[in-house]
Amino acid sequence: MAQQFAQQQHRSEEPQSQAQDETQKTNKSQEQEDALDAVLDDISSTLETDAETYVSSFVQKGGE
């Protein structure tokens, strides 16, 4: 009986750890999404203020 009880406890802990893993994955995904949004916002604001200078910084000059 003790073994059955121990197995039942172990099984009841699995959904909690899976839920925690999913929560951590969701949090990490949200953090990555926020970081990407910040970069895109920065690019967008730069293009709004001075698009010509921003684009010309990527043009290769003389064999670079």
MDTraj code that builds the backbone (N, CA, C; nanometers):
import mdtraj as md
import numpy as np

residues = "MET ALA GLN GLN PHE ALA GLN GLN GLN HIS ARG SER GLU GLU PRO GLN SER GLN ALA GLN ASP GLU THR GLN LYS THR ASN LYS SER GLN GLU GLN GLU ASP ALA LEU ASP ALA VAL LEU ASP ASP ILE SER SER THR LEU GLU THR ASP ALA GLU THR TYR VAL SER SER PHE VAL GLN LYS GLY GLY GLU".split()
xyz = np.array([
    [0.0822, -0.1195, 0.0000],
    [0.0000, 0.0000, 0.0000],
    [0.0866, 0.1259, 0.0000],
    [0.1975, 0.1224, 0.0672],
    [0.2831, 0.2399, 0.0728],
    [0.3347, 0.2744, -0.0661],
    [0.3644, 0.1724, -0.1459],
    [0.4123, 0.1982, -0.2807],
    [0.3033, 0.2617, -0.3666],
    [0.1820, 0.2163, -0.3527],
    [0.0715, 0.2725, -0.4286],
    [0.0524, 0.4193, -0.3922],
    [0.0628, 0.4493, -0.2648],
    [0.0461, 0.5876, -0.2205],
    [0.1574, 0.6756, -0.2770],
    [0.2793, 0.6246, -0.2759],
    [0.3921, 0.7012, -0.3275],
    [0.3762, 0.7249, -0.4769],
    [0.3287, 0.6252, -0.5513],
    [0.3085, 0.6415, -0.6942],
    [0.1978, 0.7414, -0.7217],
    [0.0938, 0.7398, -0.6417],
    [-0.0154, 0.8337, -0.6610],
    [0.0318, 0.9764, -0.6361],
    [0.1148, 0.9961, -0.5365],
    [0.1680, 1.1293, -0.5093],
    [0.2528, 1.1767, -0.6264],
    [0.3351, 1.0882, -0.6797],
    [0.4228, 1.1251, -0.7905],
    [0.3397, 1.1649, -0.9118],
    [0.2368, 1.0928, -0.9396],
    [0.1511, 1.1244, -1.0534],
    [0.0799, 1.2570, -1.0345],
    [0.0413, 1.2891, -0.9128],
    [-0.0285, 1.4154, -0.8907],
    [0.0656, 1.5347, -0.9025],
    [0.1965, 1.5125, -0.8865],
    [0.2925, 1.6207, -0.8979],
    [0.3244, 1.6528, -1.0438],
    [0.3104, 1.5566, -1.1347],
    [0.3442, 1.5775, -1.2738],
    [0.2664, 1.6912, -1.3378],
    [0.1349, 1.6985, -1.3221],
    [0.0632, 1.8097, -1.3856],
    [0.1096, 1.9469, -1.3350],
    [0.1475, 1.9537, -1.2081],
    [0.1950, 2.0804, -1.1550],
    [0.3268, 2.1194, -1.2210],
    [0.4172, 2.0241, -1.2369],
    [0.5454, 2.0570, -1.2982],
    [0.5265, 2.0891, -1.4465],
    [0.4343, 2.0221, -1.5119],
    [0.4053, 2.0537, -1.6520],
    [0.3462, 2.1932, -1.6625],
    [0.2589, 2.2272, -1.5710],
    [0.1987, 2.3604, -1.5716],
    [0.3055, 2.4663, -1.5468],
    [0.3987, 2.4373, -1.4577],
    [0.5072, 2.5321, -1.4299],
    [0.5967, 2.5482, -1.5527],
    [0.6254, 2.4358, -1.6215],
    [0.7068, 2.4426, -1.7428],
    [0.6379, 2.5270, -1.8490],
    [0.5083, 2.5066, -1.8654],
    [0.4331, 2.5826, -1.9648],
    [0.4309, 2.7311, -1.9284],
    [0.4182, 2.7605, -1.7999],
    [0.4187, 2.8999, -1.7546],
    [0.5537, 2.9640, -1.7821],
    [0.6610, 2.8903, -1.7558],
    [0.7955, 2.9429, -1.7820],
    [0.8178, 2.9654, -1.9302],
    [0.7701, 2.8721, -2.0131],
    [0.7838, 2.8874, -2.1579],
    [0.7048, 3.0081, -2.2062],
    [0.5854, 3.0262, -2.1510],
    [0.5021, 3.1396, -2.1888],
    [0.5695, 3.2701, -2.1484],
    [0.6262, 3.2740, -2.0284],
    [0.6957, 3.3942, -1.9816],
    [0.8170, 3.4246, -2.0691],
    [0.8929, 3.3212, -2.1044],
    [1.0108, 3.3414, -2.1883],
    [0.9700, 3.3896, -2.3270],
    [0.8641, 3.3317, -2.3808],
    [0.8152, 3.3742, -2.5117],
    [0.7700, 3.5192, -2.5078],
    [0.7036, 3.5570, -2.4005],
    [0.6560, 3.6944, -2.3864],
    [0.7736, 3.7912, -2.3762],
    [0.8781, 3.7518, -2.3031],
    [0.9967, 3.8368, -2.2902],
    [1.0654, 3.8544, -2.4254],
    [1.0747, 3.7455, -2.5024],
    [1.1373, 3.7533, -2.6341],
    [1.0539, 3.8395, -2.7276],
    [0.9232, 3.8258, -2.7193],
    [0.8337, 3.9061, -2.8019],
    [0.8472, 4.0545, -2.7671],
    [0.8558, 4.0840, -2.6378],
    [0.8716, 4.2231, -2.5946],
    [1.0047, 4.2809, -2.6433],
    [1.1112, 4.2010, -2.6371],
    [1.2426, 4.2473, -2.6832],
    [1.2400, 4.2739, -2.8334],
    [1.1771, 4.1856, -2.9088],
    [1.1665, 4.2050, -3.0532],
    [1.0843, 4.3290, -3.0854],
    [0.9745, 4.3469, -3.0136],
    [0.8921, 4.4662, -3.0332],
    [0.9708, 4.5941, -3.0062],
    [1.0552, 4.5912, -2.9046],
    [1.1361, 4.7080, -2.8713],
    [1.2337, 4.7406, -2.9843],
    [1.2959, 4.6376, -3.0411],
    [1.3889, 4.6592, -3.1520],
    [1.3149, 4.7146, -3.2734],
    [1.1998, 4.6562, -3.3035],
    [1.1229, 4.7041, -3.4183],
    [1.0732, 4.8471, -3.3978],
    [1.0349, 4.8798, -3.2753],
    [0.9937, 5.0172, -3.2451],
    [1.1093, 5.1146, -3.2631],
    [1.2292, 5.0721, -3.2223],
    [1.3476, 5.1568, -3.2369],
    [1.3777, 5.1816, -3.3847],
    [1.3706, 5.0769, -3.4652],
    [1.3938, 5.0914, -3.6090],
    [1.2883, 5.1821, -3.6703],
    [1.1644, 5.1609, -3.6308],
    [1.0551, 5.2425, -3.6842],
    [1.0724, 5.3899, -3.6510],
    [1.1094, 5.4195, -3.5275],
    [1.1269, 5.5597, -3.4887],
    [1.2465, 5.6214, -3.5603],
    [1.3511, 5.5428, -3.5821],
    [1.4675, 5.5926, -3.6557],
    [1.4303, 5.6238, -3.7998],
    [1.3522, 5.5346, -3.8611],
    [1.3102, 5.5577, -3.9991],
    [1.2188, 5.6792, -4.0104],
    [1.1378, 5.7018, -3.9100],
    [1.0489, 5.8175, -3.9130],
    [1.1270, 5.9482, -3.9068],
    [1.2352, 5.9496, -3.8315],
    [1.3097, 6.0741, -3.8138],
    [1.4120, 6.0984, -3.9245],
    [1.4821, 5.9923, -3.9684],
    [1.5881, 6.0133, -4.0665],
    [1.6107, 5.8863, -4.1485],
    [1.5186, 5.8537, -4.2348],
    [1.5237, 5.7301, -4.3125],
    [1.6426, 5.7275, -4.4081],
    [1.6737, 5.8378, -4.4702],
    [1.7805, 5.8398, -4.5697],
    [1.9157, 5.8056, -4.5070],
    [1.9452, 5.8636, -4.3927],
    [2.0715, 5.8347, -4.3243],
    [2.0767, 5.6900, -4.2777],
    [1.9667, 5.6396, -4.2280],
    [1.9607, 5.5010, -4.1796],
    [1.9871, 5.4039, -4.2939],
    [1.9222, 5.4250, -4.4061],
    [1.9388, 5.3341, -4.5200],
    [2.0783, 5.3469, -4.5791],
    [2.1297, 5.4671, -4.5886],
    [2.2627, 5.4863, -4.6474],
    [2.3726, 5.4238, -4.5611],
    [2.3468, 5.4007, -4.4341],
    [2.4478, 5.3374, -4.3488],
    [2.4699, 5.1905, -4.3863],
    [2.3772, 5.1328, -4.4631],
    [2.3911, 4.9937, -4.5054],
    [2.4469, 4.9792, -4.6463],
    [2.4690, 5.0893, -4.7152],
    [2.5204, 5.0855, -4.8522],
    [2.6704, 5.0614, -4.8481],
    [2.7152, 4.9643, -4.9278],
    [2.8590, 4.9369, -4.9345],
    [2.9268, 5.0411, -5.0222],
    [3.0451, 5.0798, -4.9794],
    [3.1196, 5.1811, -5.0540],
    [3.2563, 5.1251, -5.0902],
    [3.2871, 5.1266, -5.2167],
    [3.4206, 5.0934, -5.2641],
    [3.4746, 4.9594, -5.2204],
    [3.4012, 4.8523, -5.2350],
    [3.4520, 4.7174, -5.2087],
    [3.4501, 4.6736, -5.0647],
    [3.3755, 4.7381, -4.9824],
    [3.3673, 4.6961, -4.8418],
    [3.2902, 4.5668, -4.8301],
])
top = md.Topology()
chain = top.add_chain()
for i, resn in enumerate(residues, 1):
    res = top.add_residue(resn, chain, resSeq=i)
    for name in ("N", "CA", "C"):
        top.add_atom(name, md.element.get_by_symbol(name[0]), res)
traj = md.Trajectory(xyz[None], top)
